[in-house]
Amino acid sequence: MPLEHHPLSREFPEYQAALRTLMQDAHFAHLAREYQSLDAHIYEVEAGRQEVDDLTLQGLKLKRVTQKDVIADLLKRAAQ
């Protein structure tokens, strides 16, 4: 399976306008940067450039999904 980054712009194509607007908010921008950092870290691990055990990798992925859920909720609210 090919490795992929999961940028917010690709994860939420239907919320591009809300994403641009919310990036002006400091709290949302912080959440987005944290999500991007987690995504980059997971990509590096899966590419074999960083080593972590499977449990740690699963924890990182769970944190990314949780962060994505929070971001999705904020995007949905902003788009209403």
The 8 nearest C-alpha neighbors of each residue, nearest first, counted from 0:
[[1, 2, 3, 45, 46, 42, 4, 47],
 [2, 0, 3, 46, 45, 4, 42, 5],
 [3, 1, 0, 4, 42, 46, 45, 43],
 [4, 2, 5, 1, 42, 0, 6, 38],
 [3, 5, 6, 38, 42, 2, 39, 41],
 [4, 6, 3, 10, 38, 7, 9, 35],
 [7, 5, 8, 9, 4, 10, 35, 38],
 [6, 8, 10, 9, 11, 5, 31, 35],
 [7, 9, 6, 11, 10, 12, 15, 18],
 [10, 8, 7, 6, 11, 12, 5, 4],
 [9, 11, 7, 8, 6, 12, 5, 67],
 [10, 12, 13, 8, 9, 14, 7, 15],
 [13, 11, 14, 9, 8, 15, 10, 7],
 [12, 14, 11, 15, 16, 10, 8, 17],
 [15, 13, 17, 12, 11, 16, 18, 74],
 [14, 16, 18, 17, 12, 13, 19, 8],
 [15, 17, 19, 18, 14, 20, 78, 13],
 [18, 16, 20, 14, 19, 15, 78, 21],
 [17, 19, 15, 21, 16, 20, 14, 22],
 [20, 18, 16, 22, 17, 21, 15, 23],
 [21, 19, 17, 18, 22, 23, 16, 24],
 [20, 22, 23, 18, 24, 19, 17, 27],
 [21, 23, 28, 19, 24, 20, 27, 18],
 [24, 22, 21, 20, 25, 28, 19, 27],
 [25, 23, 21, 22, 27, 26, 28, 20],
 [26, 24, 28, 27, 29, 23, 22, 21],
 [27, 25, 29, 28, 24, 30, 22, 31],
 [26, 28, 30, 29, 24, 25, 22, 21],
 [27, 29, 22, 31, 25, 30, 26, 24],
 [28, 30, 32, 26, 27, 31, 25, 33],
 [31, 29, 27, 33, 28, 32, 34, 26],
 [30, 32, 28, 34, 29, 33, 27, 35],
 [33, 31, 35, 29, 34, 30, 36, 28],
 [32, 34, 36, 30, 31, 35, 29, 37],
 [33, 35, 31, 37, 32, 36, 63, 30],
 [36, 34, 38, 32, 37, 33, 39, 31],
 [35, 37, 33, 39, 38, 34, 32, 40],
 [38, 36, 40, 34, 35, 39, 41, 63],
 [37, 39, 35, 41, 36, 40, 42, 34],
 [40, 38, 42, 36, 37, 41, 35, 43],
 [39, 41, 37, 43, 42, 38, 36, 44],
 [42, 40, 44, 38, 43, 39, 45, 37],
 [41, 43, 39, 45, 40, 44, 46, 38],
 [44, 42, 46, 40, 48, 41, 45, 49],
 [43, 45, 49, 41, 47, 46, 42, 48],
 [44, 46, 42, 47, 43, 41, 2, 48],
 [45, 47, 43, 44, 48, 42, 2, 49],
 [48, 46, 44, 45, 49, 43, 50, 42],
 [47, 49, 43, 46, 44, 50, 45, 42],
 [50, 48, 44, 47, 43, 51, 46, 45],
 [49, 51, 44, 47, 48, 52, 43, 45],
 [50, 52, 55, 56, 53, 49, 44, 54],
 [51, 53, 55, 54, 56, 50, 57, 44],
 [54, 52, 56, 55, 57, 51, 58, 50],
 [53, 55, 57, 56, 52, 58, 51, 59],
 [54, 56, 58, 52, 57, 53, 51, 59],
 [57, 55, 53, 59, 58, 54, 60, 52],
 [56, 58, 60, 54, 59, 55, 61, 53],
 [57, 59, 55, 61, 56, 60, 62, 54],
 [60, 58, 56, 62, 57, 61, 63, 55],
 [59, 61, 63, 57, 62, 58, 64, 56],
 [62, 60, 58, 64, 63, 59, 57, 65],
 [61, 63, 65, 59, 60, 64, 66, 58],
 [64, 62, 60, 66, 61, 65, 67, 34],
 [65, 63, 67, 61, 66, 62, 68, 60],
 [66, 64, 62, 68, 67, 63, 61, 69],
 [65, 67, 63, 69, 64, 68, 62, 34],
 [66, 68, 64, 70, 65, 69, 71, 63],
 [69, 67, 71, 65, 66, 70, 64, 72],
 [70, 68, 66, 72, 71, 67, 73, 65],
 [69, 71, 67, 73, 72, 68, 74, 66],
 [72, 70, 68, 74, 73, 69, 67, 75],
 [71, 73, 75, 69, 70, 74, 68, 76],
 [72, 74, 70, 76, 71, 75, 77, 69],
 [75, 73, 71, 77, 76, 72, 17, 70],
 [76, 74, 72, 78, 77, 73, 71, 79],
 [75, 77, 73, 74, 79, 78, 72, 71],
 [76, 78, 74, 75, 79, 17, 73, 21],
 [77, 79, 75, 76, 17, 74, 14, 16],
 [78, 76, 77, 75, 74, 17, 73, 14]]
